[in-house]
């Protein structure tokens, strides 16, 4: 386990990597400067069901994760538009469904770009998926790489929350 982030006593942090087909989630426990992995997974929604059903499943399953693990805060990836606006729009809808579940539970929310998350975990904003998985494994003391990569990205978003928390608190006070 690495020493990372702020000097919080104990808390549980949820990370989310949103996507319509796959929404990754990861739960990290912070005890002082130490971080450990509690659980991670992925909400998969098939393209064969309606958009409304897919969004409902994301909302319900993220809500179930929150109920089970009781996180107090959330690190979530923002939508990156790139070349494919259609994919970005679908990701934004999935992100919204997950955020509603988090808002209903009263979680503090930190929103981070993919570059911020990679920089916080790997030290390089243009790091590849394999590098992110490897560093998440190292930081959280996991025996193997977290899979699928959506779950690894969600764990990375939770880790990123601990490195950006002071700035998030300053924004709330402004």
N, C-alpha and C positions, 0 to 999 in steps of 0.2 A: 504494500500500500504506500502511495506517495503522500507527502504532506503538500497540501494544495489549498488555495483559496483563503478565505477569511477565517477569523478565530471564533466562529459560531460554536456554541456548546454542542447541541445535538439537533439535527433536523433531517427531514426526508425531502428530497428534491426530485421532481418529475421532469423528465426531458421528453420532448416530442419532435419527431421528424415527420412532418405531415406529407401525405400523398393520398390520392384517391384510391389507387390500387393497393398501396401498402402504407399504412401509417405506423412508423416505428415508435415504440415507447420504451423508456428506461427509468428505473428508480434507483437513486443513489442516496446512501445514508452518509451524512456528514457528522463527524464527531470531532470538534475542534478543527484542526487543520487536516484531519484524515478523511479520506473518501473511500467508500466501499460500495460495491454493487449489491443491491438487494434482489432485483429481478429485471428482466427485459423481455420484450416480445414484439409482435407485429400484428396489427389489425389488417387482415386482408379482405378486400371486397371484390367480388367477381364482376366483370363487365357485363355479365348476363342479367344482372338485376338493375332496377331503375336507379337513377341518380339519388332520388330521395331515400331509397332503401339503403344505398351505400353510405350516405351521410348519416342516416339514423344509426347504422351499425357502428360507425366510427364514434359518434357521440355516446352511444350506450356502452361500448367497450372501454373507451377512455374513462367514462364515469365509473365503471366497475373497477378499473385499476386504481382510481382515486379512492374509492370506498374501501378497497382492500388494503392499500399501502399507506393511506393517509398522508400524502405529501403536503407541505405547507407552501411550496413555491414551485414555479415552472420555468424551465428554459425551453423556448420553442424557436424553431428555425423560421425565418421569414421566407417569403416566396421570392424566388429568383426567376426573372422573366426570360432572359436569354433569347433564343431564337423562336421557341415554341410557345406562343401566347396561349394557345388552347390548353396545353399541359399546365401552364402556370395558373390559368383560371381554375382548372379542376383541382390543382393543389391548394389554391386559395380557399376553395369551398370546403375541402377536407380540413384545412387548418381552422376555418371558422367553426366547423362542427366540434372539433377538439377543444377550441377555445371556449365555446359555450359551456361544455362540461366542466372545464377548469374554473370559469367564472362562477358557475353555480355552486362550486365547492369553496369559493372564496380564496383561491390561490393567488399569491403574488406572482406577477408575470414579468419575465424578462424575454424580450424578443431580440434574436441575433441573426445576422446574415450568415450564410454558409462560410464566408471568408472569416468572420469574427470567430466562429466556432472552431474552424481549422487552426486559426492562429492561437487560440487559447489552449488547444489540446496538443497540436503538433509543433507549434511555433512557426508555421509557414501557412499563409493564407491560401496558397494554391495547392495544398497537399492532396494526394490521391486518397481514394477510399481505403486502400490497403494500409496506408500510413495512419489514417484515423483509427482504423480497427486496431492496429498494433499499439498505438499510444493509449487508447482507451483500455486495452488489456493491461498495459503496464501500470497506468495510473490507478486503476481499480483493483489490481492484484488478481486478475482473472487467470484461470489455468489455460484457457483457450481463447481464440479470437471470438468476440461476440458476433453472432450471425442471426439473421441476415444483416446486411450492411445498414438497413434502415434502423434496426435496433441499435447498432453501434453508433450511428449518427444521433440517435435520441439520447443515448448515454453521454455522448460528447456535448450535446446541448445542455444537459444537466450540469456537467463539469464546467462548461462555459459560464453558467449562472454564477458559480462561486467566484470566478475571476472578475466578473463585471458587477458584482453586487453593490459595491460602493458607489459606482456611477449611477446605478438604478435608483438607489436611495437619494442621491443628490438631485436627480430629475424630479422625484416626487416632492422634494422640499421646495423646488423652484417655483 
